[in-house]
Amino acid sequence: MSSTPPSLPPHISFLTASLGGIGGWCVVHPFNSIAVRSSLASTSGTPFNLSSVIKSEGLGTLYKGLDAGCYRQLVYAGARFGLYEDFRDRLHVIRGKTDFGSRLITGGAAGGCAAYLSCPMEVCVVRMSNDASLPLNERRNYKGVFDAFKRVTKEEGVTTFWRGSTPFVQRAVMVGCFQVATYDELKNTYARLLGQVKNSLPNVFVSAMTSGLIYSAVTMPLEATKNRMAGQKPGKDGKLPYTGTMQTIAKVTKTEGFGGLYKG
């Protein structure tokens, strides 16, 4: 039986993953804002045009919701990678080996847990990023992440923070499988096929790019579903337009075509 692979203490894994997630989010947040606004543009009846948005609102509009995004990464990135390593090592002790199946299972489980824990922050990110695109009388005008928390709790109830949690968790499970797990596996594959040194810069770069491309293509419909469910408001009849993952996917596909799930 092979020995248990060495691992960092759990609190170090969580801390480094959280700090790395926050640092990365500061760079990608504008792109996430573009993706969210492009994905939700059809719900407001206004086509999304990036140059027009920047011209009318300024470049800073793409950074709205950054504080919520950083808090989200504090929980999501830390829990996703921290739990993944913990789950993986615990399963290694039980099975005596760590193979692709182990990475797939533990990556998906860690991703789902992390998503559920960070769902309140995800709702804040979606709403704050997209608020400026709504008609003036429909904007929420949150002053920040803590104001968003306070108002959502008071005006809509705590359960609103988990509106869209189902597609978010489903997507996170798939991200865990296709990104975290495949990234780990791809490092071994590229090292073997291309003669790279595992964990070297070229090895990490091509593995991360490949796994990112795979998970983005596979999970985009769930991302679009999550955005619509998290950012929606009741219609004139008092009912929410989106009530579940499959209902949202079916409704978007029927009204906008399947491509509507890939906007952004």
VOBAGU-673802 format. One record per atom (N, C-alpha, C): residue in one letter; atom name; x, y, z. Coordinates in steps of 0.02 Angstrom, whole numbers. Layout:
NODE keza lumse   east  north     up
NODE    a    CA      X      Y      Z
...
***
This chain:
NODE keza lumse   east  north     up
NODE    m     N     42    -60      0
NODE    m    CA      0      0      0
NODE    m     C     44     62      0
NODE    s     N     28    109    -43
NODE    s    CA     68    170    -47
NODE    s     C     56    214     14
NODE    s     N    105    255     28
NODE    s    CA    100    299     87
NODE    s     C     55    358     71
NODE    t     N     27    388    124
NODE    t    CA    -16    446    116
NODE    t     C     25    505     91
NODE    p     N      3    539     38
NODE    p    CA     42    596     13
NODE    p     C     43    652     63
NODE    p     N    100    688     68
NODE    p    CA    105    743    115
NODE    p     C     57    799     96
NODE    s     N     30    833    145
NODE    s    CA    -17    886    131
NODE    s     C     -7    943    180
NODE    l     N    -29   1002    161
NODE    l    CA    -25   1060    205
NODE    l     C    -77   1055    260
NODE    p     N    -65   1088    316
NODE    p    CA   -117   1090    368
NODE    p     C   -180   1121    339
NODE    p     N   -240   1097    361
NODE    p    CA   -303   1122    332
NODE    p     C   -309   1198    333
NODE    h     N   -289   1231    388
NODE    h    CA   -299   1303    392
NODE    h     C   -254   1340    342
NODE    i     N   -196   1310    326
NODE    i    CA   -151   1340    276
NODE    i     C   -181   1332    207
NODE    s     N   -209   1274    193
NODE    s    CA   -241   1262    128
NODE    s     C   -299   1311    116
NODE    f     N   -341   1320    168
NODE    f    CA   -397   1365    162
NODE    f     C   -373   1437    152
NODE    l     N   -323   1457    191
NODE    l    CA   -298   1526    188
NODE    l     C   -267   1542    121
NODE    t     N   -223   1499     97
NODE    t    CA   -190   1512     33
NODE    t     C   -239   1511    -25
NODE    a     N   -287   1465    -22
NODE    a    CA   -338   1462    -75
NODE    a     C   -381   1525    -75
NODE    s     N   -399   1549    -16
NODE    s    CA   -440   1609    -10
NODE    s     C   -403   1671    -36
NODE    l     N   -341   1678    -14
NODE    l    CA   -301   1736    -36
NODE    l     C   -288   1734   -112
NODE    g     N   -275   1674   -137
NODE    g    CA   -265   1667   -209
NODE    g     C   -329   1683   -247
NODE    g     N   -386   1660   -220
NODE    g    CA   -450   1674   -252
NODE    g     C   -466   1748   -253
NODE    i     N   -452   1782   -198
NODE    i    CA   -466   1854   -195
NODE    i     C   -421   1892   -244
NODE    g     N   -357   1874   -245
NODE    g    CA   -311   1907   -292
NODE    g     C   -332   1897   -364
NODE    g     N   -351   1836   -380
NODE    g    CA   -373   1822   -448
NODE    g     C   -438   1858   -465
NODE    w     N   -484   1862   -415
NODE    w    CA   -548   1893   -427
NODE    w     C   -541   1968   -442
NODE    c     N   -493   2000   -411
NODE    c    CA   -483   2072   -424
NODE    c     C   -466   2084   -498
NODE    v     N   -436   2034   -529
NODE    v    CA   -419   2040   -600
NODE    v     C   -478   2023   -645
NODE    v     N   -515   1970   -627
NODE    v    CA   -567   1945   -672
NODE    v     C   -636   1975   -659
NODE    h     N   -644   2013   -605
NODE    h    CA   -710   2039   -589
NODE    h     C   -742   2079   -647
NODE    p     N   -704   2124   -681
NODE    p    CA   -735   2159   -737
NODE    p     C   -762   2113   -791
NODE    f     N   -727   2059   -803
NODE    f    CA   -749   2010   -853
NODE    f     C   -812   1974   -829
NODE    n     N   -814   1960   -764
NODE    n    CA   -874   1929   -736
NODE    n     C   -934   1977   -742
NODE    s     N   -922   2041   -730
NODE    s    CA   -976   2091   -736
NODE    s     C  -1002   2093   -807
NODE    i     N   -957   2090   -855
NODE    i    CA   -976   2089   -925
NODE    i     C  -1018   2027   -941
NODE    a     N   -995   1970   -915
NODE    a    CA  -1031   1907   -927
NODE    a     C  -1101   1909   -896
NODE    v     N  -1106   1934   -834
NODE    v    CA  -1171   1938   -801
NODE    v     C  -1218   1985   -837
NODE    r     N  -1194   2044   -855
NODE    r    CA  -1237   2093   -888
NODE    r     C  -1257   2070   -958
NODE    s     N  -1211   2037   -992
NODE    s    CA  -1228   2011  -1058
NODE    s     C  -1279   1955  -1053
NODE    s     N  -1271   1912  -1002
NODE    s    CA  -1317   1857   -991
NODE    s     C  -1387   1880   -973
NODE    l     N  -1391   1934   -933
NODE    l    CA  -1456   1958   -908
NODE    l     C  -1486   2013   -951
NODE    a     N  -1451   2035  -1003
NODE    a    CA  -1475   2090  -1044
NODE    a     C  -1545   2078  -1073
NODE    s     N  -1557   2016  -1094
NODE    s    CA  -1621   2001  -1126
NODE    s     C  -1680   2007  -1077
NODE    t     N  -1666   2000  -1011
NODE    t    CA  -1721   2004   -962
NODE    t     C  -1745   2075   -953
NODE    s     N  -1702   2124   -970
NODE    s    CA  -1722   2194   -965
NODE    s     C  -1743   2223  -1033
NODE    g     N  -1735   2183  -1085
NODE    g    CA  -1755   2205  -1152
NODE    g     C  -1706   2253  -1184
NODE    t     N  -1646   2259  -1156
NODE    t    CA  -1596   2305  -1183
NODE    t     C  -1535   2266  -1204
NODE    p     N  -1517   2268  -1269
NODE    p    CA  -1457   2232  -1292
NODE    p     C  -1395   2258  -1257
NODE    f     N  -1349   2213  -1241
NODE    f    CA  -1287   2233  -1207
NODE    f     C  -1235   2255  -1257
NODE    n     N  -1206   2314  -1246
NODE    n    CA  -1152   2339  -1289
NODE    n     C  -1098   2368  -1243
NODE    l     N  -1041   2337  -1241
NODE    l    CA   -989   2355  -1193
NODE    l     C   -965   2427  -1202
NODE    s     N   -953   2448  -1263
NODE    s    CA   -928   2516  -1275
NODE    s     C   -979   2568  -1253
NODE    s     N  -1042   2555  -1264
NODE    s    CA  -1095   2601  -1242
NODE    s     C  -1099   2605  -1166
NODE    v     N  -1090   2547  -1134
NODE    v    CA  -1092   2545  -1061
NODE    v     C  -1036   2586  -1031
NODE    i     N   -976   2577  -1057
NODE    i    CA   -917   2613  -1031
NODE    i     C   -924   2688  -1045
NODE    k     N   -951   2705  -1103
NODE    k    CA   -959   2775  -1121
NODE    k     C  -1010   2810  -1076
NODE    s     N  -1064   2776  -1060
NODE    s    CA  -1118   2807  -1022
NODE    s     C  -1108   2802   -946
NODE    e     N  -1075   2749   -923
NODE    e    CA  -1069   2737   -851
NODE    e     C   -998   2742   -825
NODE    g     N   -949   2742   -870
NODE    g    CA   -880   2744   -849
NODE    g     C   -851   2674   -837
NODE    l     N   -785   2669   -840
NODE    l    CA   -753   2604   -833
NODE    l     C   -764   2574   -763
NODE    g     N   -774   2618   -714
NODE    g    CA   -783   2594   -645
NODE    g     C   -845   2552   -635
NODE    t     N   -893   2558   -681
NODE    t    CA   -954   2518   -674
NODE    t     C   -941   2443   -677
NODE    l     N   -886   2424   -710
NODE    l    CA   -869   2353   -715
NODE    l     C   -841   2326   -649
NODE    y     N   -827   2370   -602
NODE    y    CA   -801   2348   -538
NODE    y     C   -854   2350   -483
NODE    k     N   -915   2366   -501
NODE    k    CA   -969   2364   -451
NODE    k     C   -980   2293   -427
NODE    g     N   -985   2286   -362
NODE    g    CA   -992   2219   -333
NODE    g     C   -926   2185   -319
NODE    l     N   -870   2222   -327
NODE    l    CA   -805   2192   -314
NODE    l     C   -797   2169   -242
NODE    d     N   -823   2209   -195
NODE    d    CA   -817   2189   -125
NODE    d     C   -854   2124   -111
NODE    a     N   -914   2117   -140
NODE    a    CA   -952   2055   -132
NODE    a     C   -915   1997   -164
NODE    g     N   -883   2010   -221
NODE    g    CA   -845   1958   -255
NODE    g     C   -786   1934   -214
NODE    c     N   -752   1980   -180
NODE    c    CA   -695   1962   -139
NODE    c     C   -717   1921    -78
NODE    y     N   -773   1941    -48
NODE    y    CA   -799   1902      9
NODE    y     C   -821   1833    -15
NODE    r     N   -849   1831    -75
NODE    r    CA   -869   1766   -103
NODE    r     C   -809   1721   -111
NODE    q     N   -754   1748   -138
NODE    q    CA   -694   1708   -148
NODE    q     C   -663   1686    -81
NODE    l     N   -670   1728    -30
NODE    l    CA   -645   1710     35
NODE    l     C   -676   1644     59
NODE    v     N   -740   1637     45
NODE    v    CA   -776   1575     65
NODE    v     C   -769   1522     11
NODE    y     N   -785   1539    -51
NODE    y    CA   -790   1490   -105
NODE    y     C   -722   1459   -122
NODE    a     N   -673   1501   -137
NODE    a    CA   -607   1475   -157
NODE    a     C   -575   1437    -99
NODE    g     N   -580   1466    -39
NODE    g    CA   -550   1432     19
NODE    g     C   -581   1364     31
NODE    a     N   -647   1362     30
NODE    a    CA   -682   1300     43
NODE    a     C   -673   1250    -13
NODE    r     N   -675   1274    -76
NODE    r    CA   -671   1228   -132
NODE    r     C   -603   1192   -135
NODE    f     N   -549   1229   -132
NODE    f    CA   -483   1198   -136
NODE    f     C   -462   1167    -70
NODE    g     N   -481   1201    -14
NODE    g    CA   -463   1174     51
NODE    g     C   -498   1108     64
NODE    l     N   -564   1105     50
NODE    l    CA   -601   1043     60
NODE    l     C   -579    989     11
NODE    y     N   -562   1010    -51
NODE    y    CA   -541    962   -100
NODE    y     C   -479    924    -76
NODE    e     N   -430    959    -51
NODE    e    CA   -369    927    -28
NODE    e     C   -384    882     33
NODE    d     N   -426    907     78
NODE    d    CA   -444    868    137
NODE    d     C   -482    805    118
NODE    f     N   -533    813     74
NODE    f    CA   -572    755     52
NODE    f     C   -527    704     15
NODE    r     N   -484    731    -29
NODE    r    CA   -440    688    -69
NODE    r     C   -394    647    -24
NODE    d     N   -363    679     25
NODE    d    CA   -316    645     69
NODE    d     C   -351    595    115
NODE    r     N   -412    612    137
NODE    r    CA   -449    565    179
NODE    r     C   -469    503    139
NODE    l     N   -489    514     76
NODE    l    CA   -507    457     34
NODE    l     C   -446    415     17
NODE    h     N   -388    447     12
NODE    h    CA   -326    411     -1
NODE    h     C   -311    362     55
NODE    v     N   -323    384    117
NODE    v    CA   -311    341    175
NODE    v     C   -357    280    172
NODE    i     N   -419    291    149
NODE    i    CA   -467    236    146
NODE    i     C   -452    188     89
NODE    r     N   -436    216     30
NODE    r    CA   -426    174    -30
NODE    r     C   -354    153    -40
NODE    g     N   -308    190    -11
NODE    g    CA   -237    174    -21
NODE    g     C   -208    200    -85
NODE    k     N   -246    240   -122
NODE    k    CA   -221    270   -184
NODE    k     C   -263    331   -201
NODE    t     N   -235    374   -244
NODE    t    CA   -271    432   -269
NODE    t     C   -269    430   -345
NODE    d     N   -325    413   -376
NODE    d    CA   -328    409   -448
NODE    d     C   -378    460   -475
NODE    f     N   -392    457   -540
NODE    f    CA   -437    506   -570
NODE    f     C   -507    502   -540
NODE    g     N   -531    442   -525
NODE    g    CA   -596    434   -495
NODE    g     C   -601    468   -428
NODE    s     N   -548    462   -388
NODE    s    CA   -546    496   -323
NODE    s     C   -549    571   -331
NODE    r     N   -511    597   -378
NODE    r    CA   -509    669   -390
NODE    r     C   -577    694   -414
NODE    l     N   -609    654   -456
NODE    l    CA   -674    674   -483
NODE    l     C   -726    679   -427
NODE    i     N   -728    628   -385
NODE    i    CA   -777    627   -330
NODE    i     C   -764    682   -279
NODE    t     N   -703    687   -257
NODE    t    CA   -687    736   -205
NODE    t     C   -690    808   -233
NODE    g     N   -672    816   -296
NODE    g    CA   -676    883   -326
NODE    g     C   -748    906   -331
NODE    g     N   -793    861   -352
NODE    g    CA   -863    879   -357
NODE    g     C   -895    893   -290
NODE    a     N   -879    851   -240
NODE    a    CA   -906    860   -173
NODE    a     C   -883    926   -143
NODE    a     N   -819    941   -150
NODE    a    CA   -792   1003   -122
NODE    a     C   -823   1064   -156
NODE    g     N   -831   1060   -222
NODE    g    CA   -860   1116   -259
NODE    g     C   -932   1129   -238
NODE    g     N   -971   1076   -230
NODE    g    CA  -1041   1084   -209
NODE    g     C  -1047   1114   -140
NODE    c     N  -1007   1091    -93
NODE    c    CA  -1008   1118    -25
NODE    c     C   -989   1192    -25
NODE    a     N   -936   1209    -62
NODE    a    CA   -913   1278    -64
NODE    a     C   -965   1324    -94
NODE    a     N   -998   1302   -146
NODE    a    CA  -1049   1342   -179
NODE    a     C  -1107   1357   -132
NODE    y     N  -1130   1306    -97
NODE    y    CA  -1187   1316    -52
NODE    y     C  -1170   1365      3
NODE    l     N  -1110   1361     30
NODE    l    CA  -1088   1406     83
NODE    l     C  -1082   1478     59
NODE    s     N  -1061   1487     -3
NODE    s    CA  -1049   1554    -29
NODE    s     C  -1107   1583    -69
NODE    c     N  -1163   1548    -72
NODE    c    CA  -1220   1571   -112
NODE    c     C  -1244   1641    -95
NODE    p     N  -1247   1660    -30
NODE    p    CA  -1268   1729    -14
NODE    p     C  -1225   1782    -48
NODE    m     N  -1160   1771    -49
NODE    m    CA  -1115   1818    -82
NODE    m     C  -1125   1818   -158
NODE    e     N  -1141   1760   -185
NODE    e    CA  -1152   1755   -257
NODE    e     C  -1212   1796   -278
NODE    v     N  -1265   1794   -238
NODE    v    CA  -1325   1834   -253
NODE    v     C  -1307   1908   -253
NODE    c     N  -1267   1929   -204
NODE    c    CA  -1246   1999   -200
NODE    c     C  -1204   2019   -260
NODE    v     N  -1158   1975   -281
NODE    v    CA  -1116   1990   -339
NODE    v     C  -1158   2000   -402
NODE    v     N  -1205   1954   -414
NODE    v    CA  -1246   1958   -474
NODE    v     C  -1288   2022   -474
NODE    r     N  -1320   2037   -418
NODE    r    CA  -1363   2095   -414
NODE    r     C  -1325   2161   -420
NODE    m     N  -1269   2166   -385
NODE    m    CA  -1230   2227   -386
NODE    m     C  -1196   2239   -453
NODE    s     N  -1175   2185   -486
NODE    s    CA  -1143   2191   -551
NODE    s     C  -1191   2213   -605
NODE    n     N  -1254   2191   -599
NODE    n    CA  -1303   2203   -652
NODE    n     C  -1349   2262   -637
NODE    d     N  -1346   2292   -578
NODE    d    CA  -1395   2342   -558
NODE    d     C  -1398   2402   -605
NODE    a     N  -1341   2425   -628
NODE    a    CA  -1339   2484   -671
NODE    a     C  -1373   2474   -738
NODE    s     N  -1383   2411   -758
NODE    s    CA  -1414   2397   -823
NODE    s     C  -1490   2397   -819
NODE    l     N  -1517   2400   -758
NODE    l    CA  -1590   2398   -750
NODE    l     C  -1620   2468   -758
NODE    p     N  -1684   2473   -776
NODE    p    CA  -1718   2538   -777
NODE    p     C  -1712   2571   -709
NODE    l     N  -1711   2637   -707
NODE    l    CA  -1702   2674   -646
NODE    l     C  -1750   2654   -590
NODE    n     N  -1813   2642   -609
NODE    n    CA  -1863   2626   -558
NODE    n     C  -1857   2554   -532
NODE    e     N  -1814   2514   -563
NODE    e    CA  -1806   2444   -542
NODE    e     C  -1739   2431   -508
NODE    r     N  -1695   2482   -506
NODE    r    CA  -1629   2472   -476
NODE    r     C  -1634   2466   -400
NODE    r     N  -1591   2425   -373
NODE    r    CA  -1590   2414   -300
NODE    r     C  -1544   2463   -265
NODE    n     N  -1492   2487   -301
NODE    n    CA  -1447   2538   -275
NODE    n     C  -1415   2519   -208
NODE    y     N  -1389   2458   -204
NODE    y    CA  -1354   2438   -144
NODE    y     C  -1291   2480   -135
NODE    k     N  -1278   2501    -74
NODE    k    CA  -1219   2543    -60
NODE    k     C  -1156   2501    -53
NODE    g     N  -1163   2438    -41
NODE    g    CA  -1107   2392    -33
NODE    g     C  -1132   2324    -13
NODE    v     N  -1086   2278     -1
NODE    v    CA  -1106   2210     13
NODE    v     C  -1145   2204     79
NODE    f     N  -1126   2244    129
NODE    f    CA  -1161   2239    193
NODE    f     C  -1231   2271    189
NODE    d     N  -1236   2323    149
NODE    d    CA  -1302   2353    137
NODE    d     C  -1346   2304     99
NODE    a     N  -1317   2269     52
NODE    a    CA  -1354   2219     14
NODE    a     C  -1379   2163     60
NODE    f     N  -1336   2141    104
NODE    f    CA  -1356   2089    152
NODE    f     C  -1414   2113    195
NODE    k     N  -1408   2173    221
NODE    k    CA  -1458   2200    266
NODE    k     C  -1525   2208    230
NODE    r     N  -1524   2235    170
NODE    r    CA  -1587   2249    134
NODE    r     C  -1620   2185    108
NODE    v     N  -1580   2139     82
NODE    v    CA  -1608   2076     58
NODE    v     C  -1642   2039    116
NODE    t     N  -1609   2037    173
NODE    t    CA  -1637   2004    232
NODE    t     C  -1702   2037    253
NODE    k     N  -1703   2103    254
NODE    k    CA  -1761   2141    277
NODE    k     C  -1818   2140    226
NODE    e     N  -1802   2150    162
NODE    e    CA  -1853   2159    111
NODE    e     C  -1877   2094     81
NODE    e     N  -1834   2042     77
NODE    e    CA  -1852   1981     42
NODE    e     C  -1846   1918     83
NODE    g     N  -1812   1923    139
NODE    g    CA  -1803   1864    181
NODE    g     C  -1736   1829    169
NODE    v     N  -1711   1796    221
NODE    v    CA  -1646   1763    217
NODE    v     C  -1643   1710    163
NODE    t     N  -1699   1676    150
NODE    t    CA  -1699   1621    101
NODE    t     C  -1683   1646     31
NODE    t     N  -1691   1711     19
NODE    t    CA  -1676   1740    -47
NODE    t     C  -1603   1730    -65
NODE    f     N  -1560   1728    -14
NODE    f    CA  -1489   1719    -27
NODE    f     C  -1473   1651    -59
NODE    w     N  -1519   1605    -53
NODE    w    CA  -1508   1539    -83
NODE    w     C  -1553   1529   -144
NODE    r     N  -1581   1585   -170
NODE    r    CA  -1618   1581   -233
NODE    r     C  -1566   1571   -289
NODE    g     N  -1574   1519   -325
NODE    g    CA  -1524   1503   -377
NODE    g     C  -1470   1458   -350
NODE    s     N  -1478   1434   -288
NODE    s    CA  -1426   1391   -259
NODE    s     C  -1421   1324   -295
NODE    t     N  -1477   1299   -320
NODE    t    CA  -1475   1234   -353
NODE    t     C  -1430   1234   -414
NODE    p     N  -1441   1280   -463
NODE    p    CA  -1395   1280   -520
NODE    p     C  -1324   1299   -501
NODE    f     N  -1317   1342   -449
NODE    f    CA  -1251   1361   -427
NODE    f     C  -1213   1302   -399
NODE    v     N  -1247   1261   -358
NODE    v    CA  -1215   1202   -330
NODE    v     C  -1202   1150   -385
NODE    q     N  -1251   1142   -430
NODE    q    CA  -1242   1095   -485
NODE    q     C  -1182   1115   -528
NODE    r     N  -1177   1180   -543
NODE    r    CA  -1121   1204   -582
NODE    r     C  -1055   1193   -545
NODE    a     N  -1056   1208   -480
NODE    a    CA   -994   1201   -441
NODE    a     C   -971   1129   -437
NODE    v     N  -1019   1082   -433
NODE    v    CA  -1000   1012   -434
NODE    v     C   -966    995   -499
NODE    m     N   -994   1020   -554
NODE    m    CA   -964   1007   -620
NODE    m     C   -897   1042   -627
NODE    v     N   -892   1103   -599
NODE    v    CA   -828   1138   -600
NODE    v     C   -776   1098   -560
NODE    g     N   -798   1072   -502
NODE    g    CA   -753   1032   -462
NODE    g     C   -728    971   -500
NODE    c     N   -773    940   -538
NODE    c    CA   -754    882   -577
NODE    c     C   -711    900   -637
NODE    f     N   -732    951   -674
NODE    f    CA   -699    967   -737
NODE    f     C   -640   1015   -731
NODE    q     N   -638   1054   -676
NODE    q    CA   -581   1100   -667
NODE    q     C   -532   1074   -616
NODE    v     N   -555   1068   -554
NODE    v    CA   -509   1047   -501
NODE    v     C   -481    978   -515
NODE    a     N   -525    930   -530
NODE    a    CA   -502    861   -540
NODE    a     C   -463    854   -605
NODE    t     N   -488    882   -660
NODE    t    CA   -452    875   -724
NODE    t     C   -386    913   -723
NODE    y     N   -384    969   -687
NODE    y    CA   -321   1006   -681
NODE    y     C   -268    962   -649
NODE    d     N   -286    929   -596
NODE    d    CA   -239    884   -562
NODE    d     C   -217    828   -608
NODE    e     N   -265    800   -645
NODE    e    CA   -251    745   -690
NODE    e     C   -211    768   -751
NODE    l     N   -229    827   -777
NODE    l    CA   -195    853   -837
NODE    l     C   -121    867   -825
NODE    k     N   -104    886   -764
NODE    k    CA    -34    898   -749
NODE    k     C      6    833   -759
NODE    n     N    -22    777   -738
NODE    n    CA     11    713   -748
NODE    n     C     13    695   -823
NODE    t     N    -43    709   -857
NODE    t    CA    -47    692   -929
NODE    t     C      2    731   -970
NODE    y     N      4    798   -960
NODE    y    CA     51    839   -998
NODE    y     C    124    824   -981
NODE    a     N    137    807   -918
NODE    a    CA    204    789   -898
NODE    a     C    227    725   -935
NODE    r     N    180    679   -944
NODE    r    CA    196    616   -977
NODE    r     C    201    625  -1053
NODE    l     N    153    661  -1083
NODE    l    CA    150    667  -1156
NODE    l     C    200    718  -1183
NODE    l     N    210    773  -1147
NODE    l    CA    253    826  -1172
NODE    l     C    322    827  -1139
NODE    g     N    332    781  -1093
NODE    g    CA    397    779  -1059
NODE    g     C    409    837  -1012
NODE    q     N    354    867   -987
NODE    q    CA    361    924   -942
NODE    q     C    376    900   -871
NODE    v     N    405    945   -832
NODE    v    CA    414    931   -761
NODE    v     C    349    949   -726
NODE    k     N    320    902   -689
NODE    k    CA    257    915   -655
NODE    k     C    264    973   -607
NODE    n     N    213   1017   -610
NODE    n    CA    209   1077   -567
NODE    n     C    257   1132   -588
NODE    s     N    291   1123   -646
NODE    s    CA    331   1178   -673
NODE    s     C    284   1229   -703
NODE    l     N    308   1289   -717
NODE    l    CA    265   1342   -743
NODE    l     C    230   1322   -808
NODE    p     N    266   1294   -858
NODE    p    CA    231   1273   -920
NODE    p     C    179   1220   -906
NODE    n     N    194   1174   -861
NODE    n    CA    148   1119   -845
NODE    n     C     84   1146   -812
NODE    v     N     93   1191   -764
NODE    v    CA     36   1220   -730
NODE    v     C     -6   1263   -777
NODE    f     N     28   1301   -821
NODE    f    CA     -6   1347   -867
NODE    f     C    -51   1309   -916
NODE    v     N    -24   1260   -951
NODE    v    CA    -64   1224  -1002
NODE    v     C   -119   1183   -969
NODE    s     N   -105   1157   -910
NODE    s    CA   -156   1117   -874
NODE    s     C   -214   1161   -852
NODE    a     N   -197   1220   -825
NODE    a    CA   -249   1266   -802
NODE    a     C   -291   1292   -861
NODE    m     N   -258   1309   -916
NODE    m    CA   -294   1334   -975
NODE    m     C   -341   1281  -1003
NODE    t     N   -317   1220  -1007
NODE    t    CA   -358   1166  -1035
NODE    t     C   -418   1151   -990
NODE    s     N   -406   1144   -925
NODE    s    CA   -461   1129   -879
NODE    s     C   -511   1186   -877
NODE    g     N   -487   1248   -881
NODE    g    CA   -532   1306   -881
NODE    g     C   -576   1307   -942
NODE    l     N   -548   1290  -1000
NODE    l    CA   -587   1288  -1062
NODE    l     C   -640   1234  -1059
NODE    i     N   -623   1177  -1031
NODE    i    CA   -670   1121  -1026
NODE    i     C   -729   1139   -981
NODE    y     N   -713   1164   -921
NODE    y    CA   -768   1178   -874
NODE    y     C   -811   1236   -896
NODE    s     N   -782   1286   -929
NODE    s    CA   -820   1344   -952
NODE    s     C   -872   1323  -1003
NODE    a     N   -851   1282  -1051
NODE    a    CA   -897   1260  -1103
NODE    a     C   -953   1216  -1075
NODE    v     N   -936   1173  -1028
NODE    v    CA   -984   1125  -1001
NODE    v     C  -1035   1159   -954
NODE    t     N  -1012   1206   -914
NODE    t    CA  -1054   1233   -860
NODE    t     C  -1088   1300   -876
NODE    m     N  -1077   1329   -934
NODE    m    CA  -1105   1394   -949
NODE    m     C  -1181   1397   -944
NODE    p     N  -1219   1346   -968
NODE    p    CA  -1291   1349   -959
NODE    p     C  -1313   1354   -886
NODE    l     N  -1277   1321   -842
NODE    l    CA  -1293   1325   -771
NODE    l     C  -1275   1393   -742
NODE    e     N  -1221   1422   -768
NODE    e    CA  -1202   1490   -746
NODE    e     C  -1256   1540   -765
NODE    a     N  -1280   1535   -827
NODE    a    CA  -1333   1580   -850
NODE    a     C  -1397   1570   -809
NODE    t     N  -1412   1508   -794
NODE    t    CA  -1471   1492   -753
NODE    t     C  -1465   1522   -684
NODE    k     N  -1407   1514   -653
NODE    k    CA  -1394   1542   -587
NODE    k     C  -1401   1618   -586
NODE    n     N  -1374   1651   -637
NODE    n    CA  -1378   1724   -641
NODE    n     C  -1450   1748   -645
NODE    r     N  -1490   1715   -685
NODE    r    CA  -1559   1736   -693
NODE    r     C  -1600   1724   -630
NODE    m     N  -1588   1669   -596
NODE    m    CA  -1625   1654   -535
NODE    m     C  -1604   1699   -478
NODE    a     N  -1540   1716   -474
NODE    a    CA  -1515   1758   -420
NODE    a     C  -1536   1831   -429
NODE    g     N  -1540   1854   -491
NODE    g    CA  -1554   1924   -503
NODE    g     C  -1626   1941   -518
NODE    q     N  -1671   1892   -520
NODE    q    CA  -1740   1904   -541
NODE    q     C  -1782   1941   -489
NODE    k     N  -1835   1971   -514
NODE    k    CA  -1886   2003   -472
NODE    k     C  -1954   1974   -490
NODE    p     N  -2001   1975   -443
NODE    p    CA  -2068   1950   -459
NODE    p     C  -2100   1990   -516
NODE    g     N  -2140   1957   -557
NODE    g    CA  -2176   1991   -611
NODE    g     C  -2237   2028   -585
NODE    k     N  -2277   2054   -630
NODE    k    CA  -2337   2091   -610
NODE    k     C  -2387   2047   -572
NODE    d     N  -2382   1982   -585
NODE    d    CA  -2427   1936   -551
NODE    d     C  -2400   1914   -483
NODE    g     N  -2342   1942   -465
NODE    g    CA  -2312   1926   -400
NODE    g     C  -2272   1861   -400
NODE    k     N  -2268   1828   -457
NODE    k    CA  -2231   1765   -462
NODE    k     C  -2162   1775   -493
NODE    l     N  -2114   1735   -471
NODE    l    CA  -2047   1737   -499
NODE    l     C  -2047   1702   -567
NODE    p     N  -2014   1731   -617
NODE    p    CA  -2014   1700   -683
NODE    p     C  -1974   1635   -687
NODE    y     N  -1923   1629   -644
NODE    y    CA  -1881   1569   -645
NODE    y     C  -1886   1533   -578
NODE    t     N  -1904   1469   -581
NODE    t    CA  -1917   1432   -519
NODE    t     C  -1870   1372   -508
NODE    g     N  -1833   1353   -558
NODE    g    CA  -1789   1295   -550
NODE    g     C  -1742   1289   -609
NODE    t     N  -1693   1246   -602
NODE    t    CA  -1642   1239   -654
NODE    t     C  -1672   1219   -722
NODE    m     N  -1708   1164   -724
NODE    m    CA  -1734   1140   -788
NODE    m     C  -1787   1186   -815
NODE    q     N  -1828   1216   -771
NODE    q    CA  -1880   1262   -794
NODE    q     C  -1848   1324   -826
NODE    t     N  -1793   1349   -797
NODE    t    CA  -1759   1407   -824
NODE    t     C  -1726   1391   -890
NODE    i     N  -1692   1335   -894
NODE    i    CA  -1659   1315   -956
NODE    i     C  -1711   1306  -1011
NODE    a     N  -1767   1274   -995
NODE    a    CA  -1820   1264  -1045
NODE    a     C  -1850   1330  -1068
NODE    k     N  -1861   1376  -1021
NODE    k    CA  -1892   1440  -1037
NODE    k     C  -1846   1482  -1080
NODE    v     N  -1782   1485  -1062
NODE    v    CA  -1734   1525  -1101
NODE    v     C  -1725   1495  -1170
NODE    t     N  -1721   1429  -1174
NODE    t    CA  -1713   1396  -1239
NODE    t     C  -1773   1409  -1284
NODE    k     N  -1834   1409  -1254
NODE    k    CA  -1895   1419  -1293
NODE    k     C  -1900   1491  -1318
NODE    t     N  -1882   1539  -1277
NODE    t    CA  -1892   1610  -1295
NODE    t     C  -1832   1641  -1331
NODE    e     N  -1771   1616  -1317
NODE    e    CA  -1711   1646  -1346
NODE    e     C  -1669   1598  -1387
NODE    g     N  -1687   1534  -1386
NODE    g    CA  -1646   1484  -1418
NODE    g     C  -1593   1459  -1370
NODE    f     N  -1562   1401  -1386
NODE    f    CA  -1513   1372  -1341
NODE    f     C  -1453   1418  -1332
NODE    g     N  -1439   1459  -1383
NODE    g    CA  -1384   1506  -1379
NODE    g     C  -1392   1557  -1323
NODE    g     N  -1455   1567  -1301
NODE    g    CA  -1467   1615  -1248
NODE    g     C  -1433   1595  -1183
NODE    l     N  -1420   1530  -1175
NODE    l    CA  -1386   1505  -1116
NODE    l     C  -1311   1517  -1119
NODE    y     N  -1287   1538  -1177
NODE    y    CA  -1215   1550  -1185
NODE    y     C  -1199   1624  -1194
NODE    k     N  -1247   1667  -1183
NODE    k    CA  -1234   1739  -1188
NODE    k     C  -1187   1760  -1131
NODE    g     N  -1133   1794  -1149
NODE    g    CA  -1084   1813  -1098
NODE    g     C  -1029   1762  -1090
***
